[in-house]
Amino acid sequence: MTFDAVAAARAFHDAINALDFATIDAFFAEDAVYGSVKVGQLSGKAEIMAAFRRYFDTYPDQVAVDELTEAVSPMAARAVWRLKATNAQTGEPLVRFGEETITFNDEGQIISVDVTDYKV
């Protein structure tokens, strides 16, 4: 069976939208990297998951929608997304638009996520 990077990226985003931390954790390889201007460069599953938990403690009501998900290689997908959330401490709204490239290993685990925010 051929790996479907687009389906895997969509399933990863579904787990994020559901705040299903066990599934999010299972997606990442132990040596994964995650890069974003917002969070910097994160290395390793433990650091990535700690950042996810901190983020969702602050923005527990996030709603994200993929506008486009497409394959960029057999083991990578690009997703263009938009999201809205509210800071649980301050009540300030957060609106972001951007894209990310998610690269998977041969076991279907994420080895890298590269996030780019668009200017609004």
C-alpha positions in Angstrom: 0.0 0.0 0.0 1.3 3.4 -0.9 1.7 6.1 1.8 -0.7 9.0 1.4 1.0 12.1 2.8 -2.2 14.3 2.2 -4.4 11.9 4.2 -1.8 11.7 6.9 -1.6 15.5 7.1 -5.4 15.7 7.3 -5.5 13.1 10.1 -2.8 15.0 12.0 -4.8 18.2 11.7 -8.0 16.4 12.8 -6.2 15.2 15.9 -5.1 18.8 16.6 -8.6 20.1 16.2 -9.9 17.4 18.5 -7.1 18.2 21.1 -6.3 14.5 21.0 -2.9 14.7 22.5 -2.3 10.9 22.4 -2.8 10.8 18.7 -0.8 14.0 18.1 2.1 12.4 20.1 1.8 9.2 18.1 2.3 11.1 14.9 5.7 12.4 15.8 9.0 10.5 15.4 11.2 10.8 18.5 13.7 12.9 16.6 11.2 15.2 14.9 11.8 18.9 14.4 9.2 21.6 14.3 10.0 25.1 13.1 7.8 28.2 13.3 8.5 31.9 13.7 5.9 31.8 16.6 7.6 29.0 18.6 11.1 28.9 17.1 12.9 25.6 16.4 11.7 22.7 18.5 13.7 19.4 18.5 12.4 16.1 19.6 8.9 14.7 20.3 9.0 15.7 24.0 9.8 19.4 23.3 7.2 19.5 20.5 4.5 18.0 22.7 5.3 20.3 25.6 4.9 23.3 23.2 1.6 21.9 21.9 0.3 21.6 25.5 1.4 25.1 26.4 -0.2 26.5 23.3 -3.5 24.8 23.9 -3.5 25.7 27.6 -3.5 29.3 26.3 -5.8 28.8 23.3 -8.1 25.9 24.1 -10.9 27.1 21.8 -8.8 27.1 18.6 -10.6 26.3 15.4 -8.4 25.6 12.4 -9.5 25.0 8.8 -7.3 23.7 6.0 -8.0 25.7 2.8 -5.7 23.4 0.7 -3.8 20.2 1.4 -1.6 18.9 -1.4 1.3 16.5 -1.8 4.7 18.0 -2.4 6.5 14.7 -2.5 5.6 11.1 -1.8 6.4 11.6 1.9 5.4 15.3 2.4 2.3 17.4 2.2 1.7 21.1 2.3 -1.4 22.6 4.1 -2.6 26.1 3.8 -4.7 27.0 6.8 -6.5 29.6 8.8 -7.3 29.6 12.5 -9.1 31.6 15.1 -8.7 31.3 18.9 -9.1 33.2 22.1 -6.4 33.7 24.7 -7.8 32.0 27.8 -6.0 34.4 30.1 -6.5 37.8 28.4 -9.6 37.2 26.2 -7.7 38.6 23.2 -8.6 37.0 19.8 -5.9 35.3 17.7 -6.3 35.1 14.0 -3.6 33.4 11.9 -3.2 32.4 8.2 -0.3 30.3 7.0 1.0 27.1 5.6 3.1 24.2 6.8 5.0 21.5 5.1 4.8 18.2 7.0 7.4 15.5 6.1 6.9 11.9 7.2 9.4 9.0 7.5 8.9 5.5 6.1 6.8 4.5 9.1 4.4 7.4 8.5 5.6 9.4 11.5 6.2 13.1 11.2 9.9 14.0 11.1 9.5 17.7 10.3 6.9 20.5 10.3 7.9 23.8 8.8 5.3 26.5 9.5 5.1 29.9 7.7 2.7 32.6 8.8 1.2 34.9 6.2 1.0 38.6 6.8 -2.6 39.8 7.3 
